[in-house]
Amino acid sequence: MAGPVFLLFLNHLGFGKSQIGIILGIIPFLGILSLFLSSIEPRFGYKRSYLSMSGALGFLKVQEAIVPIINYMAEAEHEITRQSLAYSVASIIGGENMFLLVLRHIRKNLAETREEVHYRLRKRLPKITENPKKVRELVDQILISSRVEDYSNQASLISEIVNLIPEDHLTPQAWTVVRHALPLYEKGVRGYRECMVLVLHALLVGSSPSSHIKINMRT
């Protein structure tokens, strides 16, 4: 895993030297750490240990990888490459089925898919914002803009919605995607469609545990 090919891949994604050093140092560090944890693991439980370490590694992966992957995706020449990278970011947030639904809408602009995405946005977004009525109006305007493929107006409307979402209502991963992909979409980069798909996906499935509680209390 830590061979020269992996190092070149990290460099290609845009990781800095210090970031690459940290990533390459994780494996030997964990080897040393395992000497001390091996005696504790049986008492703690093998399954619980595995889930805890997987969660910690996933958090590290998210914090280090999302922005470089989006940057590379935004300028990748081939559509299949951009979509694969976008899917990898979506898998970090979770809810990949929603990502595929939104991707289908953005790519083909099918009426039934567009209506489904609109329905989910209208049902979901007001629950995580401080002004549900305003958000419903904005979502309806997004639907109108999508029918005429007015992408610039869609970006402006989504920015208004994002400004109405409290910080603790989305996970850090979802916020990272929204704050990095939306400006790239507005700039009209090569992967602008994939950027929009990721933003909508993050808004639809990236709610934090605290917002889950609030949503359940209201419904």
Contacts in CASP RR format, 6 or more apart in sequence:
PFRMAT RR
TARGET T0000
AUTHOR 0000-0000-0000
METHOD contacts of the structure
MODEL  1
MAGPVFLLFLNHLGFGKSQIGIILGIIPFLGILSLFLSSIEPRFGYKRSY
LSMSGALGFLKVQEAIVPIINYMAEAEHEITRQSLAYSVASIIGGENMFL
LVLRHIRKNLAETREEVHYRLRKRLPKITENPKKVRELVDQILISSRVED
YSNQASLISEIVNLIPEDHLTPQAWTVVRHALPLYEKGVRGYRECMVLVL
HALLVGSSPSSHIKINMRT
1 27 0 8 1.000
2 24 0 8 1.000
2 25 0 8 1.000
2 27 0 8 1.000
7 20 0 8 1.000
7 24 0 8 1.000
10 19 0 8 1.000
10 20 0 8 1.000
10 23 0 8 1.000
11 20 0 8 1.000
12 72 0 8 1.000
13 65 0 8 1.000
13 68 0 8 1.000
13 69 0 8 1.000
13 71 0 8 1.000
13 72 0 8 1.000
14 68 0 8 1.000
14 71 0 8 1.000
14 72 0 8 1.000
15 23 0 8 1.000
15 64 0 8 1.000
15 68 0 8 1.000
19 64 0 8 1.000
22 64 0 8 1.000
23 64 0 8 1.000
26 60 0 8 1.000
37 49 0 8 1.000
41 49 0 8 1.000
58 92 0 8 1.000
61 92 0 8 1.000
62 92 0 8 1.000
62 172 0 8 1.000
62 173 0 8 1.000
62 176 0 8 1.000
63 172 0 8 1.000
65 92 0 8 1.000
66 89 0 8 1.000
66 92 0 8 1.000
66 173 0 8 1.000
66 176 0 8 1.000
66 177 0 8 1.000
66 180 0 8 1.000
67 176 0 8 1.000
67 180 0 8 1.000
69 85 0 8 1.000
69 88 0 8 1.000
69 89 0 8 1.000
70 85 0 8 1.000
70 89 0 8 1.000
70 177 0 8 1.000
70 180 0 8 1.000
70 181 0 8 1.000
70 184 0 8 1.000
70 195 0 8 1.000
70 198 0 8 1.000
72 85 0 8 1.000
73 81 0 8 1.000
73 82 0 8 1.000
73 85 0 8 1.000
73 86 0 8 1.000
73 89 0 8 1.000
73 191 0 8 1.000
73 194 0 8 1.000
73 195 0 8 1.000
74 82 0 8 1.000
74 181 0 8 1.000
74 184 0 8 1.000
74 189 0 8 1.000
74 190 0 8 1.000
74 191 0 8 1.000
74 192 0 8 1.000
74 194 0 8 1.000
74 195 0 8 1.000
75 189 0 8 1.000
75 190 0 8 1.000
75 191 0 8 1.000
76 82 0 8 1.000
76 85 0 8 1.000
76 190 0 8 1.000
76 191 0 8 1.000
77 190 0 8 1.000
82 190 0 8 1.000
82 191 0 8 1.000
82 194 0 8 1.000
83 103 0 8 1.000
83 194 0 8 1.000
85 194 0 8 1.000
86 99 0 8 1.000
86 103 0 8 1.000
86 194 0 8 1.000
86 197 0 8 1.000
86 198 0 8 1.000
87 96 0 8 1.000
87 99 0 8 1.000
89 177 0 8 1.000
89 198 0 8 1.000
90 96 0 8 1.000
90 99 0 8 1.000
90 197 0 8 1.000
90 198 0 8 1.000
90 201 0 8 1.000
92 173 0 8 1.000
93 171 0 8 1.000
93 173 0 8 1.000
93 174 0 8 1.000
93 177 0 8 1.000
93 201 0 8 1.000
93 202 0 8 1.000
93 205 0 8 1.000
93 206 0 8 1.000
94 205 0 8 1.000
94 206 0 8 1.000
95 201 0 8 1.000
95 205 0 8 1.000
98 120 0 8 1.000
98 201 0 8 1.000
98 204 0 8 1.000
98 205 0 8 1.000
99 197 0 8 1.000
99 198 0 8 1.000
99 201 0 8 1.000
101 113 0 8 1.000
101 116 0 8 1.000
101 117 0 8 1.000
101 120 0 8 1.000
102 117 0 8 1.000
102 197 0 8 1.000
102 200 0 8 1.000
102 201 0 8 1.000
102 204 0 8 1.000
103 194 0 8 1.000
103 197 0 8 1.000
104 110 0 8 1.000
104 113 0 8 1.000
105 113 0 8 1.000
105 114 0 8 1.000
105 116 0 8 1.000
105 117 0 8 1.000
105 146 0 8 1.000
106 193 0 8 1.000
106 196 0 8 1.000
106 197 0 8 1.000
107 193 0 8 1.000
109 146 0 8 1.000
109 149 0 8 1.000
114 143 0 8 1.000
114 146 0 8 1.000
114 147 0 8 1.000
115 143 0 8 1.000
117 200 0 8 1.000
118 139 0 8 1.000
118 140 0 8 1.000
118 142 0 8 1.000
118 143 0 8 1.000
118 146 0 8 1.000
120 204 0 8 1.000
121 139 0 8 1.000
121 142 0 8 1.000
121 200 0 8 1.000
121 203 0 8 1.000
121 204 0 8 1.000
122 136 0 8 1.000
122 139 0 8 1.000
122 140 0 8 1.000
124 203 0 8 1.000
124 204 0 8 1.000
125 135 0 8 1.000
125 139 0 8 1.000
125 161 0 8 1.000
125 203 0 8 1.000
125 204 0 8 1.000
126 132 0 8 1.000
126 133 0 8 1.000
126 135 0 8 1.000
126 136 0 8 1.000
127 211 0 8 1.000
127 214 0 8 1.000
127 215 0 8 1.000
127 218 0 8 1.000
127 219 0 8 1.000
128 165 0 8 1.000
128 166 0 8 1.000
128 169 0 8 1.000
128 170 0 8 1.000
128 207 0 8 1.000
128 211 0 8 1.000
128 214 0 8 1.000
128 215 0 8 1.000
129 135 0 8 1.000
129 161 0 8 1.000
129 164 0 8 1.000
129 165 0 8 1.000
129 166 0 8 1.000
129 169 0 8 1.000
130 164 0 8 1.000
130 165 0 8 1.000
130 166 0 8 1.000
131 164 0 8 1.000
134 164 0 8 1.000
135 161 0 8 1.000
135 164 0 8 1.000
138 157 0 8 1.000
138 160 0 8 1.000
138 161 0 8 1.000
139 161 0 8 1.000
141 153 0 8 1.000
141 157 0 8 1.000
142 154 0 8 1.000
142 157 0 8 1.000
142 158 0 8 1.000
145 151 0 8 1.000
145 153 0 8 1.000
145 154 0 8 1.000
145 157 0 8 1.000
146 154 0 8 1.000
151 185 0 8 1.000
151 192 0 8 1.000
151 196 0 8 1.000
152 186 0 8 1.000
154 196 0 8 1.000
155 182 0 8 1.000
155 185 0 8 1.000
155 186 0 8 1.000
155 196 0 8 1.000
158 182 0 8 1.000
158 199 0 8 1.000
158 200 0 8 1.000
158 203 0 8 1.000
159 182 0 8 1.000
161 203 0 8 1.000
162 178 0 8 1.000
162 182 0 8 1.000
162 203 0 8 1.000
165 203 0 8 1.000
167 175 0 8 1.000
168 208 0 8 1.000
168 210 0 8 1.000
168 211 0 8 1.000
169 207 0 8 1.000
169 208 0 8 1.000
169 210 0 8 1.000
169 211 0 8 1.000
169 214 0 8 1.000
170 178 0 8 1.000
170 202 0 8 1.000
170 203 0 8 1.000
170 206 0 8 1.000
170 207 0 8 1.000
170 208 0 8 1.000
170 211 0 8 1.000
171 206 0 8 1.000
171 207 0 8 1.000
171 208 0 8 1.000
173 202 0 8 1.000
173 206 0 8 1.000
174 202 0 8 1.000
174 203 0 8 1.000
174 205 0 8 1.000
174 206 0 8 1.000
174 207 0 8 1.000
175 202 0 8 1.000
177 198 0 8 1.000
177 199 0 8 1.000
177 201 0 8 1.000
177 202 0 8 1.000
178 199 0 8 1.000
178 202 0 8 1.000
178 203 0 8 1.000
181 195 0 8 1.000
181 196 0 8 1.000
181 198 0 8 1.000
181 199 0 8 1.000
181 202 0 8 1.000
182 195 0 8 1.000
182 199 0 8 1.000
184 191 0 8 1.000
184 192 0 8 1.000
184 195 0 8 1.000
185 192 0 8 1.000
185 195 0 8 1.000
185 196 0 8 1.000
185 199 0 8 1.000
189 195 0 8 1.000
207 215 0 8 1.000
END
